[in-house]
Amino acid sequence: MKQVRAKKYLGQHFLTDETIAQNIVNNLKEKNNVLEIGAGMGVLTKYLLDNDIKNFKVVEIDTESVAYLKENYPALQTKIIEDDFLKINFNDTFSERCAIIGNFPYNISNQILFKVFENRDNVSEVVGMFQKEVAQRIVAKNGNKTYGILSVFLSAFYNISYLFTVDKSVFYPIPKVQSAVIRLERNEVKSLPCDENSFVLVVKTAFNQRRKMLRQSLKALNKDLSMVDKELLTLRAEQLSVDDFINLTNTIYNV
């Protein structure tokens, strides 16, 4: 079968370097339940199939890619979920926690990570290729200008590692940006010591006007901020750690 045509609307850029593909797969620690997002022409898939994974599945929305995978990798016949990853239910996919791996489409990479955050009790590990700027944002610590909402949400529940940078020349078609591979490993935090819905709201509100001090940005909550430490209110969202946001949430909501 001829090669799959890369589709711009799906954000497809196919990795062509086998050494990098092997390296990505080798960085995956989970060997029981693994879900690959957007297998394309199987550059990672072939190594995952050789990796003796107990329960391996692929989610792929592109019908041309699905046909290619079924023809070239017969072992995948019953392992392909023809659907949009953003719409799948983890409980219908695996009975236990799973790892996620993939060269993620850059146009939905943030949405993929928000879904991981929302399903953190179902996702034990993520090893993925992202646009380099997105990867740097995810691994950023407070005090860094790239630190943002996803940095806070994900670092609350995952240990995050920047693994390596990938040059744009090893993709077809060649993207306009550099790429990077990162790993998220679920930590021991089962729940935060605050109301998590309020925590999410506080973090999002603080970063919605990230250039302003908290005393300005948090006004949008319509809450009494008189009990919040005055020095803290002179900071910007990017300066606060996860623990700072937890304490801020508890103070604002009088916990």
Secondary structure, 3 states (H helix, E strand, C coil): CCCCCCCHHHCCCEECCHHHHHHHHHCCCCCCEEEEECCCCCCCHHHHHCCCCCEEEEECCCHHHHHHHHHHCHHHCCCEECCCHHHCCHHHHCCCCEEEEEECCHHHHHHHHHHHHHCCCCEEEEEEEEEHHHHHHHHCCCCCCCCCHHHHHHHHHEEEEEEEEECHHHEECCCCCCEEEEEEEECCCCCCCCCHHHHHHHHHHHHHCCCCCHHHHHHHHCCCCCCCCHHHHCCCHHHCCHHHHHHHHHHHCCC
